[in-house]
Structure formats: C-alpha cells, structure tokens
Amino acid sequence: MREAPLLQFKSHVGGKSADVRVLTSRVEWVVAGRHRVTEVLPVSAIHSVVIKRDGVKWKLLAFTDGSIVEFRVDRSVAEAARDQLVRLITAATTTRELAPVTSGLQPIDKGGIADELITLKWLLDAGVLTEHDFQEERARLLGF
C-alpha cells in the first residue's frame, strides 16, 4: 500500500519543474522532462530547514551533511513545508534520543539548536540570508 503524502506541491528543483511529496520518512520529488527522474531525501538526513524570499517566489532550503536541496515555491507552500519538515525532524530526533541503546555506545545527536545556529551563520556569511533574516530565524530558534 502506498503511503499518503503529508504535503504535496509543485516546485522548481535545479531549474526544472518537479512534483514534490513530503512523507513521514522522506521527501520525494519527480522531475519532469524527457526522462522522469525520482529523487529521495530521507527526513533523517535533514539537519535544518530555512525559507528565504527569492523575488516573487520563495526558496525552501533543506540542509543535509553534504548539500542543500532548494525548492522554489509560493510563500504559503514554503511556510507549510518548513513547518511540516521541522515537525518531522523534531520527531525523528526525539525518537533517536529516546531509543534504547543496546551496546555500550551512546547515539550521537547531529541536530539541535547549536547546529541550526551554525548553519544560519554560514548562510549569512555566504550571502544566502540577509542580516534581518538571520536575526529573525535566530530569535525563532532561541524562543525570543
């Protein structure tokens, strides 16, 4: 049985039209074109999610260890997708933290506010975020 998406929307990914589905454990997108290509990003691989205005559209940026996946969408879609992904990331992190450890090794939590703040600073330094966007996201993370 096929899993029903939590959120589904159209986007531009890598300059091409794509149908995107946010599922409990992953984000899938199918790039239209001569050859249909399906790509998958596990929720467990996403460290943080940021939205940023990009002209008329908005960018939804999903950060992983090695890359940034960018979806260009309307503002309402960007906000809904960010909120859904944050809930999924938080649930996955909580599950990892509460999982019993069967060996003597403790799991390493890659997430957390400190990592998100580092990512935000990196985005500011790279020119992806404005100072205002940085301060806004920083305040949100710190609960100000």
C-alpha positions as CSV (number, residue, x, y, z in Angstrom):
1,M,0.0,0.0,0.0
2,R,1.4,3.4,-1.0
3,E,1.9,5.9,1.8
4,A,-0.3,9.1,1.6
5,P,1.7,12.3,1.5
6,L,1.5,14.7,4.4
7,L,2.1,17.6,1.9
8,Q,2.2,17.7,-1.9
9,F,3.2,20.6,-4.1
10,K,4.7,21.7,-7.4
11,S,8.2,23.3,-7.4
12,H,11.3,24.1,-9.3
13,V,14.2,22.0,-8.3
14,G,17.5,22.5,-10.1
15,G,15.8,24.8,-12.6
16,K,13.3,22.1,-13.6
17,S,9.6,21.5,-12.8
18,A,9.0,18.9,-10.1
19,D,6.2,17.3,-8.2
20,V,7.2,17.1,-4.6
21,R,5.7,14.9,-1.9
22,V,6.5,15.2,1.8
23,L,6.1,11.8,3.5
24,T,6.7,10.7,7.1
25,S,10.2,9.4,6.5
26,R,11.3,11.2,3.3
27,V,10.8,13.9,0.8
28,E,10.4,12.7,-2.8
29,W,10.3,14.7,-6.0
30,V,9.8,13.7,-9.6
31,V,11.5,15.9,-12.2
32,A,9.5,16.2,-15.4
33,G,11.3,16.0,-18.7
34,R,12.4,13.6,-21.4
35,H,13.2,11.1,-18.7
36,R,11.2,11.2,-15.4
37,V,13.7,11.2,-12.5
38,T,12.6,10.5,-8.9
39,E,14.9,11.7,-6.2
40,V,14.5,11.0,-2.4
41,L,15.8,12.8,0.6
42,P,15.4,11.0,3.9
43,V,14.0,13.2,6.7
44,S,16.7,11.7,9.0
45,A,19.4,13.3,6.7
46,I,17.9,16.8,7.0
47,H,19.5,19.0,9.8
48,S,17.6,22.2,9.3
49,V,15.1,23.9,7.0
50,V,15.0,27.6,6.1
51,I,12.8,29.7,3.9
52,K,14.0,32.8,2.0
53,R,12.4,35.2,-0.4
54,D,13.6,34.9,-3.9
55,G,11.9,37.6,-6.0
56,V,8.3,36.6,-6.5
57,K,8.8,33.1,-5.3
58,W,10.3,31.7,-2.1
59,K,13.1,29.2,-1.5
60,L,12.7,26.3,0.8
61,L,16.2,25.2,1.7
62,A,16.8,21.8,3.3
63,F,20.3,21.3,4.7
64,T,22.0,17.9,4.9
65,D,25.6,16.9,5.8
66,G,26.8,17.4,2.2
67,S,24.3,19.5,0.4
68,I,21.5,22.0,0.3
69,V,18.3,21.0,-1.6
70,E,16.4,24.0,-2.8
71,F,12.7,24.1,-3.7
72,R,11.2,27.3,-5.3
73,V,7.6,27.7,-4.3
74,D,5.0,30.3,-3.2
75,R,5.3,31.7,0.3
76,S,2.4,29.7,1.8
77,V,3.8,26.4,0.4
78,A,7.3,27.3,1.8
79,E,5.9,28.0,5.2
80,A,3.7,24.9,5.3
81,A,6.6,22.7,4.1
82,R,9.1,24.2,6.5
83,D,6.7,23.7,9.4
84,Q,5.9,20.1,8.4
85,L,9.6,19.2,8.0
86,V,10.5,20.8,11.3
87,R,7.9,18.6,13.0
88,L,9.2,15.5,11.2
89,I,12.8,16.4,12.0
90,T,12.0,17.0,15.7
91,A,10.0,13.7,15.9
92,A,12.9,11.8,14.4
93,T,15.4,13.5,16.7
94,T,13.2,12.8,19.8
95,T,12.8,9.1,18.7
96,R,16.6,8.8,18.3
97,E,17.2,10.3,21.7
98,L,14.6,8.1,23.4
99,A,15.6,4.8,21.6
100,P,17.2,2.3,24.0
101,V,20.9,1.7,23.5
102,T,21.7,-2.0,23.2
103,S,25.5,-1.5,23.1
104,G,27.8,0.5,25.4
105,L,27.9,3.3,22.8
106,Q,25.6,6.3,23.0
107,P,24.0,7.6,19.8
108,I,25.2,11.0,18.6
109,D,22.6,13.6,18.1
110,K,23.5,15.6,15.0
111,G,20.6,18.0,15.4
112,G,19.9,20.7,17.9
113,I,19.8,24.4,18.2
114,A,23.5,24.9,18.1
115,D,23.8,23.2,14.8
116,E,21.0,25.2,13.4
117,L,22.6,28.5,14.6
118,I,25.9,27.4,12.9
119,T,24.0,26.7,9.7
120,L,22.3,30.1,9.9
121,K,25.6,31.9,10.4
122,W,27.1,30.0,7.5
123,L,24.1,31.1,5.3
124,L,24.6,34.7,6.5
125,D,28.3,34.7,5.7
126,A,27.6,33.0,2.3
127,G,25.1,35.8,1.4
128,V,22.1,33.5,1.3
129,L,20.4,35.2,4.2
130,T,20.2,38.9,5.0
131,E,21.1,40.2,8.4
132,H,17.4,40.7,9.1
133,D,16.5,37.1,8.0
134,F,19.4,35.8,10.2
135,Q,18.2,37.7,13.3
136,E,14.6,36.6,12.7
137,E,15.5,32.9,12.4
138,R,17.9,33.2,15.3
139,A,15.2,34.7,17.5
140,R,12.8,32.0,16.5
141,L,15.3,29.2,17.3
142,L,16.1,30.8,20.7
143,G,12.5,31.4,21.5
144,F,12.7,35.2,21.7
